[in-house]
Amino acid sequence: MSTSFTADIQSIQRIPEVEAILAEVCRITGMGFAAVARVTTDRWVACQLLDSIEFGLNPGDELEIKTTICDEIRASGRGVFIDQVSQQPEWRTHHTPTLYGFESYISYPIVRGDGSFFGTLCAIDPKPCGVRLAGIVPQIEAYAEQIARALDAQKAAA
């Protein structure tokens, strides 16, 4: 477990709704992996996840930040929704889907009330998701905002 992010991991795991949010993200996207990740300029750390595709991560595990799309999301502040990597020219040659072997992907920024970037709510699957992800953007955005509000409430109560 990444000891420098232990407090962030524990904060996410103390939010009772996160487990249900991850399950709902998998249900509405048809994807088998969903996670809340802490993302900084140089780190990607899994805080909590649901993994039915055996992607192989556990809370506290890290991915090299430059191998993730979450790094680009941190820089842009915008979510990414990919229905099928192999059908989208801008993504089929991108290094991240090639490296991790996914066809479907979502990631949305979790931004705290003070405007600081915490990380992302993300999901992947090696198969095409079978739904138009553009149609669920408002739901994913609402889940990310719900997580951010819960983090803010924890901080205010401390």
C-alpha positions, 0 to 999 in steps of 0.5 A: 500500500502506498503509505504516502497516500494512506490518509486519502485511501482511508478517506475514500474507504470511509465514504459508505456510498463509494461501494454502491457507486462503483457497482452502479458505474459497472452496471450502467456502463457494462464494464467490469472494473471501476475505481476511485483513484487519487491522482497527482502530477506524479502518482496514480493510487487506487483508493477503492475499486470493484474488479470483476475482470481481474485487472489485478489492482488492490487499494494502495496499488499504483500505476505509473502516472504517465501510462494513464489517461487520468494524468490527462484528465488531471491536466485538462479537468475534463472527463473522458468517455470511450465507447470502443477504443478500436473504433475511434481513431484518436484512441486506437493508437493511444499508449494507454489502451494498448498497454492495459488492453481495454476497449471501453473506458470512462474517467471523470475528475473528482474536484473538491469544493475548494477547486482542488483536484483529488483524483478520478472516478474511472472504469475500464473493460477489455470488451466494448461496453455496449452502451453509448457512454455519452448518455451517462455523462450526467450520472458519472458527473453526479457520482464524482461530485457526490464523492467530492462532497463526502470528502469535503464533509470529512475534512470539515468534521475533522 
